[in-house]
């Protein structure tokens, strides 16, 4: 509470970055790009749906990385709250459906983490439980400290931006596996492509409205997405688990169990 109360003296520059350019006429970018961004954001959040459905049907997690889904739960909630605080209906509409989708992904894939991968299961659970606890503490501190609306948005934007960067970087948690095996199956292509296009759109919109919490994390997300595209291009997916000893060793180190899901070619993840 003390640190948040002290933050009520946020500089005028920081407040302007939250408030944006509300008092001037809206440009083409400010009116069209956020609409496109809403569509792309929801495409981003629903991109893993087919992959999640495939592993649920197979009953095996395989190479599917559940970590981004856990972080997505926290990130979408944080950005929906920031959209309400600013207020910005575009930001809220871009994230509210993602809250529901990410929760479905989380509860669907968590039971599929094998018992042998107890460390991974614990990490995924701890991220969601710990993250929700932190969000409750943050919201409570902001409300009861008596901060202004601008300062409230500042802190919510700061927190949402941090989660956004972590979410966009989370697929790279298996980068060591990709480099060691030459197989990028663990990087989900539809999600990566949606991330690049979506983040690029919100970066342009963020610059247009002068909101650093919009363009900042999305610029980073664009760059991280391009890194994933580079890995996907350099190391194409083989469509099955790598069988060499190095791959098995890395899977166990990362908490994954190298099992191959029984999927059809059309359901490859």
Residue, then its C-alpha position, 0 to 999 in steps of 0.5 A: x500500500x505504501x509503494x502504491x500510495x507513493x505512486x500517486x505522485x506519478x509524473x505528468x508525462x506518465x499520466x499523459x502516456x495513460x490518458x493518451x490524446x483524448x481531447x483531440x480529433x481521432x485519426x484514421x489510425x485511432x478509429x480503424x486500427x483498434x477495430x482491426x486489433x480487436x479482431x486480431x487479438x481474438x484471433x490470437x487468443x483463439x488460435x490455440x483452440x484447434x491444438x488444444x482440441x487435438x491433445x484433448x482428443x488424443x488424451x496426450x499432451x505431447x509437444x504441446x506447451x501448456x505454459x502460454x495458456x496459463x500466462x494467458x489467463x493472467x494477461x487477458x484479465x489484466x488487460x481487460x481491467x486496464x481497458x475498463x480503467x482507462x477506459x478504452x472499449x477497444x482494449x476491453x473487447x480485445x481481451x474479455x473473450x480471451x479471458x474465457x478462452x484461456x481458462x478453457x485452455x488451462x482447465x483442458x490441458x492441465x489434466x493432460x500433464x503426465x504425473x511424471x512431469x510433476x514439476x511442470x504441473x506445479x509450475x503451471x498451477x503456481x503461475x495461475x494461483x500466484x498470479x491471481x493472488x497478486x492481481x487481487x493484492x494489486x487491485x486492493x492496494x490501488x483501490x484502498x490507497x486512494x489513487x487517482x484514476x490516472x495513477x490506477x491506470x498507470x499501475x494496471x498498465x505497467x502490470x499488464x505490460x509486464x505480463x504481455x511481454x512474458x506471454x509473448x516470450x513464453x513459447x520460447x521456453x522450449x527454444x533450447x529443445x528446438x535448437x537441440x533437436x532441429x524440430x520446432x513442433x513445440x512452437x505453435x505456428x498459428x499462434x505465432x503468426x497471429x501474435x506478429x500481426x496482432x502486435x504490429x497493429x496494436x503498436x501502430x495504434x499505441x503510438x497514435x494515441x500516445x499510450x506507452x502501455x499499448x505500444x511498448x509491450x506490443x512492439x516487444x511482442x512483435x519482435x519476439x514473434x519474429x524470433x519464433x517465426x525465424x526458429x519455425x522457418x529454420x527448424x521445420x516441424x517434423x510432425x512427431x516427437x524427436x527420438x534422439x537421446x538429446x531430445x529426451x534429456x531436454x524434455x525431462x529437464x524441462x518437465x515434459x515427458x516425450x510421448x507422441x500424441x495419436x493425432x491425424x496429419x490434419x491435427x498436427x500441433 
